[in-house]
Each structure stands twice: as structure tokens, then as C-alpha cells.
Amino acid sequence: MSGVCERLLGHAAGELAAALVRGEAWLDRGAAGRFAGLCDEARLLAALRRMPGQWQASPPFGAIVTDPLGDGLTFTEAIAVDEIEAWLARGHTICADDVSEFDAGLAAVVEALVRELGCAGGRFNAYLSPAGARTPMHFDTRVSTTLQLTGRKRWRYQRTAAAANPGANGQIDRFGDTQWMAPVADREPPPPPSGLEVVELGPGDLLCVPAGAWHEVEALERGLALNLSLRVA
């Protein structure tokens, strides 16, 4: 394996590809400058300004808010780019889905990574978090491979999926029950998380969490992370 994977991951590129096939979590420590040049806060803001307005039910970017409806669940609230610093100051993480669509450099990296890892598709999502921000326990429909660019985060995660090939994301509500975040026909939600591992990520670290695996994140410092969201072939 060579090219972009080799530049970002070195000898560990093959280990990531193998972890994707096995459906297991995988952690790789790296030097602080490992992802230098991939993205920074100024470049993220430039990409957000290229995004369309609030044209869909699920906003392309916004602030992560917990329990707005009193059920304990978390949603992304659409905000304007000029409001980002105010939301960060109030302790909210800024989430931008498919930021690579609006940054040509990131788009080229995603295309190469998807090809070299043998995946069916992928995109970069971005998370800009202030110290103390939390993303509560949840699982995703895609593999989440986080690249920590700046700052530090604490992750709690399962090594394997609680929900195989989930048809929707899932969260834990205020009563401790698992809730699908979109309708899923004829499928019981998976049990609450158990056997969680804990790790602190710093600049240059990478963590891959399988689709359907429970995880939650706490920012220990202000920082930026890219999530390589992958659809495994």
C-alpha cells in the first residue's frame, strides 16, 4: 500500500485496512505534526462559508446540542458561520458533515484513501470543540476514523459493533434506552454499551471505531479533529 495512506499512516496503513476488514477498533499513535497541512481552523471556516444555507432537514453544519427536547438525545442545530465562536464559548462542539466536498485538497485525500483502503465510499466530517464539550454515547452507520489535528480528547468506545450493519445512528435516551435516530424496519435496537475502553487522543493520533460500535467523546482542550467516515465494501 502506498500513496496518501502511506504518507499519513506509514507502516500502519496495512493495519488500518486489516482492522476495517475485521470490523474492530484500531488505535495508532503519531507525532504531533503527522497531519500538518491537512486542515486547520481557518481552512475549516473557509470551507463552511462555501456550504449552502439551511436547505435540508439535517443541516450541513451546526452546533451539537444535548437534550433540547427533554429526552436526553443530541441533535445538530443549524447556525451561521459568524456564530461559531459564540457557540464554542458556550461549550458546544461545531460539527460539519462532508466538509471535504467544499475543500478540494480534502476531497483529493478522501478519494485516495477510499481507493487505497478498498472502501465503498467515504468523506471527511470536521469537529471543532472547546474544552469540556461532550458528545454523548452513540453509534454511527459508518466507520468513524478520527484524525486528531489539534487539542486533546478522551474517547470511551467499544472495540466491536453492538449493531451489525446498522440502518441508522443510535443514541441512549434519558431513561437509558437505545433509540434509533431514523426509522429502522423490523430491527430491535442493540443493548446499551458495555466493555468500554478509554483512551486520550492528542495531535497526530488516529482512532478507528467500527460502524455500530458505541462511543462517546469529551474534549480536554480546544481542538480540531477530522472524522474519516467510511463505508466498507
Residue pairs with C-beta under 8 A, 6 or more apart in sequence:
1 13
1 14
1 17
1 116
2 116
3 112
3 116
4 109
4 112
4 113
4 116
5 13
5 16
5 17
5 112
5 113
5 116
5 117
6 13
8 34
8 35
8 38
8 109
8 113
8 147
9 16
9 28
9 206
12 28
13 116
15 26
15 28
16 26
16 28
16 117
16 145
16 206
16 208
17 117
17 118
19 25
19 26
19 208
20 117
20 118
20 119
20 143
20 208
20 230
20 232
21 232
23 160
23 161
23 210
23 232
24 159
24 160
24 210
25 157
25 158
25 159
25 160
25 197
25 207
25 208
25 209
25 210
25 213
26 207
26 208
27 199
27 205
27 206
27 207
27 208
28 205
28 206
28 207
29 204
29 205
30 204
30 205
30 206
31 204
32 202
32 203
32 204
33 203
33 204
34 203
34 204
35 147
35 148
35 149
35 203
35 204
35 226
38 105
38 106
38 109
38 147
38 149
38 226
39 99
39 103
39 106
39 124
39 126
39 149
39 224
39 226
40 149
40 150
40 224
41 128
41 224
43 103
44 96
44 99
44 126
44 128
44 224
45 81
45 84
46 103
47 96
47 99
47 102
47 103
47 106
47 126
48 61
48 81
48 84
48 96
48 99
48 102
49 81
50 102
51 60
51 61
51 96
51 102
52 60
54 78
58 76
58 97
59 76
59 77
59 78
60 96
60 97
60 98
61 76
61 78
61 79
61 94
61 95
61 96
61 97
61 99
62 76
62 77
62 78
62 79
62 94
62 95
63 76
63 77
63 79
63 87
63 92
63 93
63 94
63 95
64 74
64 75
64 76
64 77
64 92
64 93
64 94
64 95
64 133
64 135
65 74
65 75
65 76
65 77
65 92
66 72
66 73
66 74
66 134
66 136
67 73
67 74
67 174
68 75
68 77
70 174
71 173
71 174
72 136
72 171
72 172
72 173
72 174
72 175
73 171
73 173
73 179
73 181
74 135
74 136
74 138
74 171
76 95
79 87
79 94
84 94
84 128
87 94
88 94
88 128
88 129
88 130
88 222
89 130
91 130
91 132
91 133
92 130
92 133
93 127
93 128
93 129
93 130
93 133
93 135
93 219
94 126
94 127
94 128
94 129
95 125
95 126
95 127
96 125
96 126
96 127
96 128
97 123
97 125
98 123
98 124
98 125
99 106
99 124
99 125
99 126
99 226
100 106
100 107
100 109
100 110
100 123
100 124
101 107
101 123
106 124
106 226
109 124
110 122
110 123
110 124
110 228
113 119
113 122
113 228
114 120
114 121
114 122
114 230
117 230
118 233
119 230
119 231
119 232
119 233
120 231
120 232
120 233
121 230
121 231
122 142
122 228
122 229
122 230
122 231
123 228
123 229
124 226
124 227
124 228
124 229
125 226
125 227
125 229
126 224
126 225
126 226
126 227
127 135
127 146
127 224
127 225
127 226
127 227
128 223
128 224
129 151
129 153
129 219
129 222
129 223
129 224
129 225
130 219
130 222
131 151
131 219
131 220
131 221
131 222
132 218
132 219
133 218
133 219
134 216
134 217
134 218
134 219
135 216
135 217
135 218
136 171
136 172
136 216
137 156
137 171
137 172
137 193
137 214
137 215
137 216
138 169
138 170
138 171
138 172
138 214
138 215
138 216
139 161
139 162
139 163
139 166
139 169
139 170
139 190
139 211
139 212
139 213
139 214
139 215
140 166
140 169
140 211
140 212
140 229
141 166
141 167
141 168
141 169
141 211
141 212
142 211
142 229
142 230
142 231
143 208
143 209
143 210
143 211
143 229
143 230
143 231
143 232
144 208
144 209
144 211
144 215
144 227
144 228
144 229
145 206
145 207
145 208
145 209
145 227
145 228
145 229
145 230
146 153
146 155
146 201
146 206
146 207
146 208
146 209
146 225
146 226
146 227
146 228
147 206
147 225
147 226
147 227
147 228
148 201
148 202
148 203
148 204
148 205
148 206
148 207
148 223
148 225
149 203
149 223
149 224
149 225
149 226
150 203
150 222
150 223
150 224
151 202
151 203
151 219
151 220
151 221
151 222
151 223
151 224
151 225
152 200
152 201
152 202
152 219
152 220
152 221
152 223
153 200
153 201
153 217
153 218
153 219
153 220
153 223
153 225
154 198
154 199
154 200
154 201
154 217
154 218
154 220
155 198
155 199
155 200
155 201
155 207
155 209
155 215
155 216
155 217
156 196
156 197
156 198
156 215
156 216
156 217
157 196
157 197
157 199
157 207
157 209
157 213
157 214
157 215
157 216
158 193
158 194
158 195
158 196
158 197
158 209
158 213
158 214
158 215
159 195
159 197
159 213
160 210
160 213
161 210
161 211
161 212
161 213
162 190
162 191
162 193
162 212
162 213
162 214
163 170
163 189
163 190
163 212
164 212
165 211
165 212
166 184
166 190
166 211
166 212
167 180
167 182
167 184
167 185
167 187
168 180
168 181
168 182
168 183
168 184
169 180
169 181
169 182
170 178
170 179
170 180
170 181
170 189
170 190
171 178
171 179
171 181
172 178
172 179
172 192
172 193
173 179
176 192
177 189
177 192
178 189
178 190
178 191
178 192
179 189
180 187
180 189
190 212
192 214
193 214
196 214
199 207
200 220
201 207
201 225
203 223
209 215
211 232
